[in-house]
């Protein structure tokens, strides 16, 4: 397999592997192809014609180039660089395993660390305005939307978990709900009184009407055809409520999840309790919410430290 097109041949073999054996989606394959074409152009400009000749220094220099934009293209953000490095890693690993190269020169090269972004939470007042706006109007849909958003905020659940609920998953008398998270892991989460009241109103006054248009389903939240509400429809309900509430910041179902966690921790909840409620596998994931404003730190310090004032 010697020859001047060995780089191209190895790249084609890798893309074929991704398409046939890994079954990657068309748009994902297109992204891999673009990333590898840019990388091959870099290697060719260095006089390299064989994937076997690439060194760890070549890979590191390439990562630096795409981050800084020294090839005449705009510099890439850390997240985009990480995606491109993943393509390079995959290609070199494949080349080493399939005999195109004696070793993997990218094995020790790491993508740049992504900046740690704190989740954006709504204030308690903003959440109240959002939930009130969801119930504006007559008929079954406003009652459903209010119940849906109240339940999202009350439990910190993901939108997929809430629209996936069946009626029997909810125990309004006890005030709890059975949620099924990632990997089908189940957790029982308390439901607050505002959410219980909203869901009860929906079950009594709205769900029978919505269900009359369908063939019967155990789903808790129904669309206007009497079928299970989709994630997309849940998003739409939230967007409409945010517009009516006059919220100018972007709001998604995950915003309510972030707000749930932030408000609990600000109220004194233990981070490990919040971890259980959110269904996080590791407390490290939950700890991103523990960053608090400087004024909150000062208030807690003054109130708690024995020699803070005197």
C-alpha positions in Angstrom: 0.0 0.0 0.0 2.9 2.3 -0.7 2.4 5.4 -2.8 1.8 9.1 -2.8 -1.9 8.7 -1.9 -1.4 6.7 1.2 -2.8 9.5 3.4 -5.9 9.7 1.3 -6.2 5.9 1.2 -6.0 5.6 4.9 -8.5 8.3 5.4 -10.9 6.7 3.0 -10.5 3.3 4.7 -11.3 5.0 8.1 -14.4 6.7 6.8 -15.6 3.5 5.2 -15.1 1.8 8.6 -17.2 4.5 10.3 -20.0 4.2 7.7 -20.2 0.4 7.4 -19.0 -1.0 10.7 -19.9 1.8 13.1 -23.1 2.9 11.3 -22.5 6.6 11.8 -25.1 9.0 10.6 -24.6 10.9 7.4 -24.1 14.3 9.0 -21.6 12.8 11.5 -19.7 11.2 8.6 -19.6 14.5 6.8 -18.2 16.2 9.9 -15.4 13.5 10.1 -14.7 13.9 6.4 -14.3 17.7 6.7 -12.1 17.4 9.8 -9.8 14.8 8.2 -9.5 16.8 5.0 -8.2 19.8 7.0 -5.8 17.6 8.9 -4.5 15.9 5.7 -3.9 19.4 4.2 -1.8 20.2 7.2 0.2 17.0 7.0 0.7 17.4 3.2 1.9 21.0 3.7 4.6 19.5 6.0 5.7 17.2 3.3 4.1 14.0 4.7 2.5 11.6 2.3 2.1 8.5 4.6 0.1 8.2 7.8 3.0 6.0 9.2 5.3 9.0 9.2 3.2 11.3 11.4 4.7 12.0 14.8 3.2 13.2 18.1 4.8 16.6 17.4 2.9 16.8 14.2 -0.4 16.1 16.0 0.4 18.6 18.8 1.3 21.3 16.2 -1.9 20.7 14.4 -4.0 21.1 17.5 -2.2 24.4 18.2 -2.8 25.6 14.7 -6.5 25.1 14.7 -6.8 26.7 18.2 -4.8 29.8 17.1 -6.0 29.9 13.5 -2.5 30.2 12.1 -3.5 28.5 8.9 -5.5 31.5 7.8 -8.7 30.1 9.1 -10.6 31.5 12.1 -9.4 30.0 15.4 -11.6 27.3 16.8 -13.2 27.3 20.2 -12.1 24.7 22.7 -15.3 22.6 22.1 -14.8 22.6 18.3 -11.1 21.8 18.7 -12.1 18.9 20.9 -14.4 17.5 18.2 -11.6 17.8 15.6 -9.1 16.2 17.9 -11.5 13.3 18.4 -11.5 12.7 14.6 -7.7 12.8 14.5 -7.5 10.4 17.4 -10.0 8.0 15.8 -8.1 8.0 12.5 -4.7 7.3 14.0 -6.0 4.6 16.3 -7.7 2.9 13.3 -4.5 3.3 11.2 -2.4 1.6 13.9 -4.9 -1.2 14.5 -5.3 -1.9 10.8 -1.6 -1.9 10.0 -1.4 1.4 8.1 1.0 2.8 10.8 3.3 1.1 13.4 1.9 3.2 16.2 -0.6 5.8 17.2 1.1 9.3 17.3 -2.1 10.9 18.7 -2.4 8.6 21.7 -0.8 11.1 24.1 -2.3 14.3 22.7 -5.1 15.8 24.6 -7.6 18.4 23.4 -7.6 21.7 25.1 -9.7 21.9 28.3 -13.2 23.3 27.7 -14.1 26.3 29.8 -16.2 25.4 32.7 -19.5 27.1 32.2 -21.9 27.6 35.0 -25.5 26.8 34.3 -27.7 29.8 33.9 -30.6 29.6 36.4 -33.7 31.8 36.5 -34.5 33.7 39.6 -37.3 32.5 41.8 -39.4 35.5 40.6 -38.7 34.6 37.0 -39.7 31.0 37.6 -43.0 32.2 39.2 -43.7 34.4 36.2 -43.0 31.6 33.8 -45.3 29.1 35.6 -48.1 31.6 35.9 -47.8 32.4 32.1 -48.0 28.7 31.2 -51.6 28.5 32.7 -52.9 31.6 30.9 -56.0 30.9 28.7 -59.0 28.7 28.6 -59.3 25.0 27.8 -57.2 21.9 28.4 -53.9 23.0 27.0 -53.1 25.8 29.5 -53.9 23.4 32.3 -51.6 20.7 30.8 -48.8 23.2 30.2 -49.0 24.6 33.7 -48.9 21.1 35.2 -46.0 20.1 32.9 -43.8 23.1 33.8 -44.7 22.9 37.5 -43.7 19.3 37.6 -40.4 20.0 35.7 -39.4 22.7 38.3 -40.7 20.8 41.3 -38.7 17.7 40.6 -35.7 18.9 38.6 -36.5 16.2 36.0 -35.4 16.2 32.4 -38.0 16.9 29.8 -37.7 13.3 28.5 -38.4 11.9 31.9 -41.5 14.0 32.4 -43.1 13.4 29.0 -42.2 9.7 29.5 -44.3 9.5 32.7 -47.4 7.3 32.9 -50.3 8.3 35.2 -49.4 5.4 37.6 -45.9 6.8 38.0 -47.3 9.7 40.0 -48.6 9.4 43.6 -50.3 12.7 44.4 -51.5 11.6 47.8 -48.0 10.8 49.0 -46.5 13.6 46.9 -43.9 11.7 44.8 -43.1 10.6 41.3 -41.1 7.7 39.8 -38.7 9.0 37.2 -36.7 6.9 34.7 -33.4 8.6 33.9 -30.5 7.8 31.7 -29.7 4.1 31.4 -33.3 3.4 32.6 -32.2 4.1 36.2 -35.2 4.8 38.4 -35.4 7.3 41.2 -38.3 8.5 43.4 -38.5 12.3 43.8 -40.8 14.3 46.0 -43.4 16.5 44.3 -44.2 19.9 45.9 -47.7 21.1 46.7 -47.9 23.7 43.9 -47.0 20.9 41.3 -49.5 18.5 43.0 -52.3 21.0 42.7 -51.5 21.8 39.1 -51.3 18.1 38.1 -54.5 17.3 40.0 -56.3 20.1 38.1 -54.9 18.8 34.8 -56.0 15.2 35.6 -59.5 16.2 36.6 -60.3 19.0 34.1 -58.0 18.6 31.1 -56.7 15.1 30.6 -60.1 13.5 30.0 -60.8 16.0 27.3 -57.4 15.4 25.6 -57.7 11.7 26.0 -61.1 11.6 24.3 -59.4 12.4 21.0 -57.2 9.3 21.1 -57.4 5.5 21.6 -56.4 5.4 25.2 -52.9 5.6 26.6 -51.3 5.4 30.1 -49.3 8.5 29.3 -49.6 11.3 31.9 -49.2 14.2 29.5 -51.2 14.1 26.3 -51.3 16.2 23.1 -54.4 17.4 21.4 -54.7 14.1 19.5 -54.8 12.1 22.7 -51.3 10.7 22.3 -48.3 11.0 24.5 -46.8 14.5 24.5 -43.5 14.7 22.7 -40.3 16.3 23.9 -40.6 18.9 21.1 -44.1 19.8 22.2 -42.9 20.2 25.8 -40.2 22.5 24.5 -42.8 24.5 22.6 -45.0 24.9 25.7 -42.0 26.3 27.6 -41.1 28.7 24.9 -44.6 30.0 24.6 -44.8 30.5 28.4 -41.4 32.3 28.4 -42.6 34.6 25.7 -45.8 35.4 27.6 -43.8 36.0 30.8 -41.6 38.5 28.9 -38.4 36.6 29.7 -35.5 37.9 27.6 -33.0 35.2 28.4 -33.1 31.9 26.5 -35.1 29.3 28.4 -35.1 25.6 27.9 -36.4 22.6 29.9 -32.8 22.2 31.3 -33.0 25.8 32.5 -35.8 24.7 34.9 -33.5 21.8 36.0 -30.6 24.2 36.6 -32.9 26.5 38.5 -34.3 23.6 40.6 -30.7 22.6 41.7 -29.5 26.2 42.2 -32.5 27.2 44.3 -32.2 24.1 46.5 -28.6 24.6 47.2 -29.1 28.3 47.9 -31.8 27.3 50.4 -29.3 25.1 52.3 -29.8 21.7 50.7 -26.9 19.2 50.9 -25.2 18.7 47.5 -25.5 14.9 47.8 -29.3 15.2 48.3 -29.5 17.3 45.2 -27.3 14.7 43.4 -29.9 12.0 44.2 -32.8 14.2 43.2 -31.2 15.1 39.8 -30.2 11.4 39.2 -26.5 12.3 38.7 -24.2 9.3 38.8 -21.4 11.4 40.4 -21.5 14.2 42.9 -18.9 16.0 40.8 -21.6 16.7 38.1 -23.8 18.3 40.8 -21.0 20.4 42.3 -21.1 22.7 39.3 -24.2 24.2 40.9 -22.4 25.0 44.2 -20.8 28.2 42.9 -22.6 31.0 44.6 -22.6 34.8 44.3 -20.0 36.7 46.4 -22.8 38.5 48.3 -24.3 35.1 49.3 -20.9 34.0 50.5 -20.6 37.1 52.6 -24.1 36.7 54.1 -23.4 33.1 55.0 -20.0 33.9 56.4 -21.3 36.8 58.6 -24.2 34.7 59.9 -22.2 31.5 60.6 -18.6 32.4 61.6 -18.2 33.1 65.3 -15.7 35.9 64.8 -17.1 37.5 61.7 -18.6 40.5 63.5 -17.7 42.0 66.8 
